[in-house]
Amino acid sequence: MKRILKRVAGCLVIVLGVLMLSEYAGRVLNPEYTDGAMDTIRAFHELPPDSVEVIVYGSSIAWRGLDPLEMYQKYGIGAYNYGCNWQHLNTTLLFLQDSLRTQSPKVALVETFKVGEILEDSDLNGEIYYSKAISDFKGKRDYLRQCFGSDAGRYLSYYMPLSVFHENWSGVGRENFLPDGAEDCLGRMGYAGGSDDAVQVTIGDYRTFPQKELSRESIEVLDAMVRLCRENDVQLIFYTAPHEGECDNIDAMRAYAEENGCTYLNLFEKAEETGIDGSTDFSDWAHLNGSGARKTADYLGAYIAEHCDVTDMRNMPGNLWEKSLFQ
């Protein structure tokens, strides 16, 4: 009997070891550009409950394009940048749902670069994979069901990534073994930019851009955002950040916001007010550099300070943003 128990215990130890090794190897073999997004998510969940009044959502256009510490310094606004790479519209909804589990923001800022794109019946990719850093809740289960449908193989790949990322061994380098950067991310309040290095970008005339209607699927997700914000007394502000190339959802987002009692700010149209310059404020064709991210924060911060009932955190000694500035 003792021999049988020892064998069973030995088998359990081996199985546990294999599972732990598989999970660690899966983390080492993360898809490219997911580690920073996971740091942003982990850092967000280290914030004290109900401490943030403004939360930014959207793809890397938002994540690298708005500096929350600039909002604090100029207007005392307590903001966190909860954007991440790619972040299609239903991923943005997931992040909004997730943030409302621990925070009670007064304002949600949603950048619209990916407003026309929904992940449905999708193969596993980096964007879906980094949602692993969000703990389980109904909104996440609904999101994964929308992305994976009933495909058991995709769920297996999500929870046991070694099975799908084994081919990444050839690209493993030192950075794959670095500790997570959640603490540094928290010091930046989620913001993923910083450098003022600039490339020349031509910002087009938004009045000449061909426009499209929003799809039924996009409207359904936007409606869910509106309902969620109303239920939680959150002021919803959509904005479009400028970039090189055309933007086809400006008219549709303006109309949607008007019909649903939201605010829409087209920053292509506000070039003079923001001061964003194609020769000084971009790191590539789509993303603002540090200078552009501060200018965006200045403009949106001024709008929020004037139109929203937010607290001046500068009157609260030792607040999170003050600690971030002087850490």
N, C-alpha and C positions, 0 to 999 in steps of 0.2 A: 504493500500500500504506500509506504514512504517513497519507494522508488518511483511509483506512478505519479505521486504528488510532485516529486522533484522534476520529473520529465515535463509535467504540465507547466510548472513554474518556469522551467527553462524555456519552453516554447513561448510562454507569454512574454518573457524578457526579450527574446529574439524578435517577436512580432512588434513589441513596443519600440525596440531599438530601430527596426526597419522603418517604422512609421515616423519616428523622430528624425532619422536620417533623411527620409524622403521629404519631410516638411522643410528641414534646413536646406537641403539641396534645391528644393523648389524656390526658396527665398533667394538663394545665391543666383539662381538662374532666372530671376525676375525679367519680364520683358523690358526692353530698353525704355528709359524715361518714366518708369513707374515708381522708383524709390522716392523721388521728391514729392510725388503726389501722396504717397503713403505717409511721409513725414508730415505733410500739411494736415492730413486727416488725424493722425495721432496727436499732433500739437493742438489741434482744435479741441480734442477731447480732454486735454490737460487744463483747459481754461476753467476757472471757477464757474459754477452754474450761474446763469443769469447775469453775466458780467459784461457782455458785448451788446451794444445797441445798434450797430450797423454791420451787416454781413454782405460781402461781395461774392457773387456766384458767376460761373461761366468758364469758358475754355481758357487756354493759355493767353488769349488776348486780354482777358481780365486778370488772370493770375500774375502775369508779368507786366500788367499795364496800369496798376493802381496801387500806390504805396499808402497803407493805412497810417503809418507814423507821420506822414505829411498832413493827413487829415487831422490828426491829434495836435500837431504843433501849431497849425494855422487856426483850427476851430475848436479844439478840445474834444473832437468826436472820437468815441471809442469804437473802432472798427476792426474787423478781422477779414482777411482776404481768403475766402474758401473756394477760390477757383482752382482748377487743376487742368492738366493736359487734356485736350480733345473735348471732353465733357459735352456730348450731345445733349439735346434738350431734356430727354428723360433721365439722363445722369444728373443734370442740374436739379431736376425735381427731387431725385434721391438725396442729393446734398442738402436741399432745403428741408426736406422731411427729417433728415438726420439731425440737422442743426437745431431744429425746434424741439428735439428731445431733451436738450440740456440748456438751451438759451432762450431768452425772451426778447428778441431784437425788436426795435421800433421801426427799422428800415431794412428792406431787402433790395440790394442793387443787383440786377441781373443783366449781364452783357449778352447781346443777341447774335453774335457771330454764328453760332450753331443752332439758331432757333428753328431752322427748317430741316434739321436732321434728327431722326429718331433711331435708336438701336432696337431693332426687332428681328427675332430669329437669326441672331448673329453668332458667328464663330467667336471663340474666346479671343479677346485682344487686350492690349494694355489697359484701356479705359475700364473695361469690365473687371479686369484682374485687380486693379488698385482698390476697387470697392471692397476687397477682402479686409481692408483696414477698418471698415465700418462694421460694427457688431450687428448681429442678427436682430431684425425687427420686421414687422409686416411690410413696411415700405420697401425694404431691401428684398424680401422674398418676392414681392410683386415685380420689382425691377428685374430680378434674375429670371423670373418666369417670362417676362416680356422679351428679354434678350435670348434666352435659351430654349423657350418653349418646353417641350417634354423630352428633349434630347438628353438622355442620361449621361452620354459620353462627355458632353460639355460641362455638366455639373461635376463629373469626376475630374476633369481637367482643372476646373476651378478650385476644387478642394484638395486635389493631389497633383500639383503643377509639374512635378518631376516627369509625369507621364507625357506631357506635351512640350515641355521646354528642354528636353534632354539634348536637342540639337544645338542649344546655346553654349555648350561647353567650349566650343572653339573661340567664343568671344569673351570668355571670363577673364577678368583682369583684377587689379588691386581694388578698384572701386566697388567690386561686388562683395568684398569682405569688410568694408568699412561699417562702423556702427551707424545706427539710424541717426538722422539729423533733426529729429523732432524738436530738440531743445533750441537749436539755432533757428529753426523755422518759427518757433514760438516767439523768439526774440524779434523776428521781422513781422509778427502778426500775420503769418501765412504768405506774405508777399514773396514772389519768386524771382524778382528782377534785381536791379542794383546798379550795374555799370552804366556810365554815361557815354560809352563808346558808341559812335553813330555811323550809320550808312545813309546814303542819299536815297530818299523815297519820294515818289510823286503821288501826292494825294489828289484823287480825281474830283471832279465836280459832281456831287451827289445828284444834282438835278438831271444829269444825263444818264444815270444808271438805269438799265432795264429793270422792271420790277415784276415780282411774282406774287400770287396769292399764297397765303399760308395753307398747308395741307390740313386735312381733317385731323390727322394724327397729331400735328403740332398744336392745333387749336385745343384738342382734348387735354394735352399736357399743360398748356398755358392756362386753361380753365381750372385745372387741378391746382396750379400755383396760386391763382387768384383766390379760390375757395380757401385754401390753406392759410393764406395771409389774412383774409378777412376773419376767419375763425380765431386767429391768434393775434388780431389787432396789430398787424404789421403793414406798414406803408410800402407798397410795391412800386419800385422804380426800374423800368427797363431803360437801357442805354446802348447805343451803338458806338463803339470806338472806331476812330478813323484808321485806315490802312491803305496800302497800295492795291489797286484793283477795285472792282465794282462790288457793290452791296445790293442784293436784290430784295431785301425785306423791309426797307425803310418805310415805304407807304403802308404796307400791311401792318407793321408794328404800330405806326402812328394811329391807324384806324382802330386796331384792336385795343390799344390803351384808352382811346376816347370812349369806345363802346363799353368798356369794363371798369371805368373809373380809376384807371392807373395813370401813372406818369410815363411818358416816353421822351427821352432826350437823344437827339441825333447829333453826335459830336462832329460828324462831317460838316454839319451846318454851323457849328459853334467854333470854327477854327480861330476866328478873331478873339473870341472871349477866352478860349483855353490857351491860346498862344502856341499850340502844337505846330511845329515846323518840320517839314519833310527833310530838311538838311541837318537837323540837330537832334531830333527826338525819337528816332527809330533804331532798333538793333538789327532788324531785317525788314522784309516787305510787310510783315503782318504785326510785329510786336514792337511796342514802345520800349525805349531804354529807360534808365533811371530818371532822366530829365523829363521825358514824356509822361512817365508814371506819376511824377510829382505834380505836373501840370494838370493831369486828369484828376488827381486827388484834390487839387486846389479848386478846380471848377465844380466838381460834384460835391465837395465838402461845403463850398459856399451855398450851393443850392439846398443841401440838406439843412444847414444851419438856419437858412431863411424860411424853409417851408415845412420842416419837421420838428417835432417836439423832442429834441435830444438834449442830453445832459452835457454840460461843459466839464469833462473829466479833469481838466487842469485844476479845478477847484478841489480835487480829491487827492491829497498828498499820498505818494506811494502807490499810485494806480498802476495797472499793468503796462500801459503805454509809456509812462515815465520810467519804469524799470527797464523796458526794452531799449529806450534811448540811451540810458546810462549804464547798461550792464557791461 
